[in-house]
Amino acid sequence: MMPTWMIRPLLVALFVALSGMIAAPVLAQKGTGERVGMAASGERPAVTSLQGVITDVKEGPCEQTTGRSLTGTHLILETDSGTVNLHLGPTPELQALRGSVDVGTEIRADAFRTDRLPPDAYVAVAVTAGDETFRLRDAETLRPQWAGQRGCRGHRHHGRHHRGRHSGCCW
């Protein structure tokens, strides 16, 4: 039997070890190694148009993010020029979009890429499926919609727009 005075330090050591094991994956989510995202960096890469059919939807940890979300959503597209990994954003912020797209859906996307991303990876600014356009980032600043915007008084609209109509003050 272990003496009582040894149990407490042992429990503290066990707690610290388990905390480190749990925290490591969370802290490792900053895949590009950048402290700030594209909008805050001031960098403005060119936005390009992509068109293709969704061949897979991936939800889970993203190795290419600078954000805080534990899970992200990616659409794998088959385009005329090959396979593209389209980074959308944090899974919890994409409910409306996910309800409108799935494997087999043809989409158009405005997207950008940086040198820090793999050659087949793009970040979505807007995604259009049928007659619905989902604005995920501001077209000029590339600021994610879920990051909020000054002057919106806390309204969040999750980027859903129908062609020709705007549903909120932010976008």
Backbone hydrogen bonds in HBPLUS format (Angstrom, degrees):
<---DONOR---> <-ACCEPTOR-->    atom                        ^
c    i                          cat <-CA-CA->   ^        H-A-AA   ^      H-
h    n   atom  resd res      DA  || num        DHA   H-A  angle D-A-AA Bond
n    s   type  num  typ     dist DA aas  dist angle  dist       angle   num
A0006-MET N   A0003-PRO O   3.10 MM   3  5.67 156.1  2.16 115.3 122.4     1
A0007-ILE N   A0004-THR O   3.17 MM   3  5.40 144.4  2.31 105.9 115.5     2
A0010-LEU N   A0006-MET O   3.33 MM   4  6.37 153.7  2.40 142.6 150.1     3
A0011-LEU N   A0007-ILE O   2.89 MM   4  6.14 154.6  1.95 155.4 162.4     4
A0012-VAL N   A0008-ARG O   2.97 MM   4  6.25 158.9  2.01 156.4 162.3     5
A0013-ALA N   A0009-PRO O   2.96 MM   4  6.14 162.4  1.99 146.7 151.3     6
A0014-LEU N   A0010-LEU O   2.98 MM   4  6.17 155.9  2.03 145.1 151.9     7
A0015-PHE N   A0011-LEU O   2.90 MM   4  6.11 157.8  1.95 148.2 154.1     8
A0016-VAL N   A0012-VAL O   2.95 MM   4  6.21 163.5  1.98 154.9 158.6     9
A0017-ALA N   A0013-ALA O   2.99 MM   4  6.17 162.1  2.02 148.9 153.8    10
A0018-LEU N   A0014-LEU O   2.96 MM   4  6.16 165.8  1.98 152.4 156.2    11
A0019-SER N   A0015-PHE O   2.88 MM   4  6.02 157.7  1.93 149.8 156.6    12
A0020-GLY N   A0016-VAL O   3.03 MM   4  6.21 157.3  2.09 147.9 153.2    13
A0021-MET N   A0017-ALA O   3.11 MM   4  6.39 152.4  2.19 145.4 152.7    14
A0022-ILE N   A0018-LEU O   3.01 MM   4  6.25 150.5  2.10 148.7 156.2    15
A0023-ALA N   A0019-SER O   2.87 MM   4  5.99 160.2  1.91 151.6 157.4    16
A0024-ALA N   A0020-GLY O   3.05 MM   4  5.94 149.8  2.15 143.7 149.6    17
A0027-LEU N   A0023-ALA O   2.94 MM   4  6.13 165.5  1.96 165.7 169.9    18
A0028-ALA N   A0024-ALA O   3.05 MM   4  6.09 130.5  2.31 142.8 155.8    19
A0029-GLN N   A0026-VAL O   3.40 MM   3  5.78 164.6  2.43 114.9 115.3    20
A0031-GLY N   A0029-GLN O   2.80 MM   2  5.44 127.0  2.08 112.6  96.0    21
A0033-GLY N   A0030-LYS O   3.26 MM   3  5.67 153.2  2.33 110.1 118.0    22
A0041-SER N   A0037-GLY O   3.12 MM   4  6.24 135.1  2.33 144.9 157.8    23
A0041-SER N   A0038-MET O   3.22 MM   3  5.13 131.5  2.47  93.9 106.9    24
A0048-THR N   A0111-ALA O   2.71 MM  63  5.44 165.4  1.73 165.7 164.8    25
A0111-ALA N   A0048-THR O   2.85 MM  63  5.44 162.8  1.88 157.1 162.9    26
A0050-LEU N   A0109-ALA O   2.76 MM  59  5.11 155.8  1.82 155.0 162.2    27
A0109-ALA N   A0050-LEU O   2.87 MM  59  5.11 158.1  1.92 144.6 147.1    28
A0052-GLY N   A0107-ILE O   3.10 MM  55  5.75 160.4  2.14 156.7 162.1    29
A0107-ILE N   A0052-GLY O   2.88 MM  55  5.75 163.2  1.91 172.0 175.6    30
A0053-VAL N   A0078-GLU O   3.17 MM  25  5.38 154.3  2.24 139.1 139.3    31
A0078-GLU N   A0053-VAL O   2.90 MM  25  5.38 157.6  1.95 146.7 152.9    32
A0054-ILE N   A0105-THR O   2.94 MM  51  5.54 165.2  1.96 150.7 153.7    33
A0104-GLY N   A0054-ILE O   2.76 MM  50  5.27 168.7  1.78 146.5 149.5    34
A0055-THR N   A0076-ILE O   2.74 MM  21  5.63 167.2  1.76 160.9 165.5    35
A0076-ILE N   A0056-ASP O   2.86 MM  20  5.02 177.6  1.86 152.9 152.2    36
A0058-LYS N   A0074-HIS O   2.89 MM  16  5.10 166.4  1.91 149.8 154.1    37
A0074-HIS N   A0058-LYS O   2.80 MM  16  5.10 155.5  1.86 151.7 159.1    38
A0060-GLY N   A0072-GLY O   3.00 MM  12  5.45 154.9  2.07 149.3 157.1    39
A0072-GLY N   A0060-GLY O   2.76 MM  12  5.45 166.2  1.78 139.9 139.7    40
A0091-THR N   A0071-THR O   3.16 MM  20  5.79 159.3  2.21 118.6 125.0    41
A0073-THR N   A0089-GLY O   2.93 MM  16  5.81 150.8  2.01 161.6 169.8    42
A0088-LEU N   A0073-THR O   2.94 MM  15  5.62 162.0  1.97 163.5 164.8    43
A0075-LEU N   A0086-LEU O   2.92 MM  11  5.07 159.1  1.97 142.8 146.7    44
A0086-LEU N   A0075-LEU O   2.82 MM  11  5.07 171.6  1.82 160.2 158.4    45
A0077-LEU N   A0084-VAL O   2.82 MM   7  5.10 164.3  1.85 154.2 158.3    46
A0084-VAL N   A0077-LEU O   2.88 MM   7  5.10 156.6  1.94 145.2 151.9    47
A0079-THR N   A0082-GLY O   2.87 MM   3  5.15 166.5  1.89 141.2 144.3    48
A0082-GLY N   A0079-THR O   3.19 MM   3  5.15 167.4  2.21 105.2 108.9    49
A0085-ASN N   A0120-ASP O   2.90 MM  35  5.98 165.3  1.92 146.4 151.2    50
A0122-TYR N   A0085-ASN O   2.98 MM  37  6.29 159.3  2.02 157.1 158.3    51
A0087-HIS N   A0122-TYR O   2.78 MM  35  6.04 170.0  1.79 163.2 159.7    52
A0124-ALA N   A0087-HIS O   2.85 MM  37  5.97 174.7  1.86 167.3 167.2    53
A0093-GLU N   A0090-PRO O   2.97 MM   3  5.58 145.8  2.09 119.7 129.4    54
A0094-LEU N   A0091-THR O   3.15 MM   3  5.45 170.5  2.16 120.0 121.9    55
A0098-ARG N   A0094-LEU O   2.90 MM   4  6.01 169.4  1.91 161.7 165.1    56
A0099-GLY N   A0095-GLN O   3.09 MM   4  6.24 137.8  2.27 142.0 152.2    57
A0100-SER N   A0097-LEU O   2.90 MM   3  5.29 156.7  1.96 112.9 120.7    58
A0105-THR N   A0102-ASP O   2.98 MM   3  5.65 163.1  2.01 147.7 148.3    59
A0108-ARG N   A0128-THR O   2.95 MM  20  5.13 155.9  2.01 145.3 153.0    60
A0128-THR N   A0108-ARG O   2.74 MM  20  5.13 169.8  1.75 159.2 161.0    61
A0110-ASP N   A0126-ALA O   2.95 MM  16  5.23 154.1  2.02 141.9 150.3    62
A0125-VAL N   A0110-ASP O   2.69 MM  15  5.40 169.5  1.70 157.5 154.4    63
A0126-ALA N   A0110-ASP O   3.26 MM  16  5.23 156.8  2.31 136.7 139.6    64
A0112-PHE N   A0123-VAL O   2.96 MM  11  5.36 153.1  2.03 143.6 149.4    65
A0123-VAL N   A0112-PHE O   2.75 MM  11  5.36 161.7  1.78 159.3 165.9    66
A0117-LEU N   A0114-THR O   3.19 MM   3  5.67 161.0  2.23 111.9 117.4    67
A0121-ALA N   A0118-PRO O   3.03 MM   3  5.40 169.0  2.04 124.0 126.3    68
A0136-LEU N   A0125-VAL O   2.82 MM  11  5.26 141.5  1.97 136.9 148.0    69
A0137-ARG N   A0125-VAL O   3.02 MM  12  4.76 151.7  2.10 142.8 137.6    70
A0127-VAL N   A0134-PHE O   2.93 MM   7  5.18 154.4  1.99 138.9 146.6    71
A0134-PHE N   A0127-VAL O   2.73 MM   7  5.18 167.2  1.75 154.3 158.6    72
A0129-ALA N   A0132-GLU O   2.93 MM   3  5.49 152.4  2.01 159.8 165.5    73
A0132-GLU N   A0129-ALA O   3.14 MM   3  5.49 165.2  2.16 130.4 131.6    74
A0133-THR N   A0161-HIS O   3.13 MM  28  5.47 154.6  2.19 153.3 158.4    75
A0161-HIS N   A0133-THR O   3.04 MM  28  5.47 143.1  2.18 154.9 166.2    76
A0135-ARG N   A0159-GLY O   2.83 MM  24  4.67 138.0  2.00 141.1 140.6    77
A0145-GLN N   A0136-LEU O   2.76 MM   9  5.46 165.9  1.78 150.2 146.6    78
A0138-ASP N   A0143-ARG O   2.93 MM   5  5.31 157.2  1.98 140.9 145.3    79
A0142-LEU N   A0138-ASP O   2.79 MM   4  4.74 141.6  1.93 133.2 141.8    80
A0147-ALA N   A0144-PRO O   3.09 MM   3  5.41 154.5  2.15 107.1 115.1    81
A0148-GLY N   A0145-GLN O   3.10 MM   3  5.74 168.2  2.12 119.3 122.8    82
A0152-CYS N   A0149-GLN O   3.35 MM   3  6.02 148.1  2.46 142.4 140.4    83
A0155-HIS N   A0152-CYS O   3.17 MM   3  5.72 170.1  2.18 121.7 124.6    84
A0165-ARG N   A0162-HIS O   2.86 MM   3  5.52 168.8  1.87 151.7 152.2    85
